Amino acid sequence: MSDRRSALLFHSPLVRVFDVTCDAPQSGCDREEYCSVTQIVVPRRGVFLLHHQGTPIVADLNTALIFGMGDTYQISHPVDGGDRCTVLVFRPELVEDALGNVKIQHGTIHPVTQLNIHVLTHRIANGVLDQLEAEEGAVFVLSDLAKDFKSSSPLSSQRVNKFQQRRVEGVRALLSSRPTDPWHLESIARTVYCSPFHLGRQFRTVTGESIGHYLLRLRLALALDRLAQGETELARLAVELGFAHHSHFSARFRSVFGMTPTAVRNTLTHRGFQQMSKILTAKPRT
């Protein structure tokens, strides 16, 4: 795909880490793609749709995807702007140890995993980790992802039918396309032709979260990306992401990640591995 660029950030016998950017505009399904190696894809910016066996899966900032060797799929883009992802390619036996039989799948990731991905990617890209530190950090992330996938297994989705599940995916795509908009439950429900009561219940059943909290995490994931890119004006960032003011943003950020935005920004630029290791082994707060 000509709109996609891949930069190899790290390579060792255990793991390769890529920073993959796609600049594709809003579009329908592209050509079918073939996965030649098992890989884990974690979006850090933007949103796209994965089409596999006739089912569209929203790949947003709260989601990780696993592709098994030989899997085929198609990609579409619900909005302009493209996406940017961290792609982890581990030695096959490591993925099998963590995840068992590998096949194409997706799962909701916890806030600490979101933070870990950004910290690991940023610090590898800036050359502040040696090989051992980068490998250990990647394995920590793999362990987190395995826990997240287990806890977001589709048992709950068995309590909704395929139409309702597609409705929830539609809401996820809508929120991910415009995460900073001032959404209201009634307007969201109207968009997907559902009552607010039933939509709220179905969304929580499928995702394990309320719509409001899911949207909050999308906004805070955007904040992580901006902080990793060197954003220093937190008051401006708060308003641009849809928060009432700086204090509101900082309080919600800390309630989800367990750290203030300033502390995360400092961690991204700290050369030592000790602080990063504390984050990577922390327990999710939500």
TALIN-V502908 format. One line per field, one symbol per residue. phi: phi as a letter, one per 30 degrees, with the letter a starting at -180 (. if undefined). psi: psi as a letter, one per 20 degrees, with the letter a starting at -180 (. if undefined). burial: 1 if it has 16 or more other C-alpha atoms within 10 Angstrom, else 0. A space follows every 10 residues. Layout:
BEGIN
phi=???
psi=???
burial=???
END
This chain:
BEGIN
phi=.ddcbbcdca bbdcacbccc cbcddeaddd ddcbcdadbc cbdcaiabcc cbhicdcdcc dcbbbbcddj dcabbbbdbd jiabbccccc deddddddci dcbdabadcd eddedddddd dddddciccd ddddddddde dedddddddd dcedddddcb dddddddddd dddddddbdc dddbeddddd dchbdeddde ddddddcibd dddddedddd dddedddddj ecddddeedd cjcdaedddd ddeddccibd edddedddcd dddddddddd cddecb
psi=phippppohq prhhqppqop ppkqrprapa qpqpoiqpqp popiqaqrpp opkjppppna ijqqqppqpi qqrqprohrr hbrpqpppnr pghghhhhib pprprrqpqr ghgggggggg gghghjkjpa ggggggghhg gggghggghg hkqkghiijq rhghhhgghh gghgghhmhi qmqqgghghh hjlqqhghgg ggghggijqr gghggghggh hhgggghhjj pinhgggggh jjqhrggggh ghghhgijqq hghgghhhip hqiggghggh jqqqi.
burial=0000000011 0000111111 1101000000 0000000111 1111111111 1100011111 1111111110 1111111110 1111111111 1100100110 0101011111 1111111111 1111100110 0011101111 1111111110 0100001000 0001111111 1111111011 0000000110 0000010011 0111111111 1001111111 1111111100 0001101100 1110100011 0110011101 1001101100 0010010011 100100
END
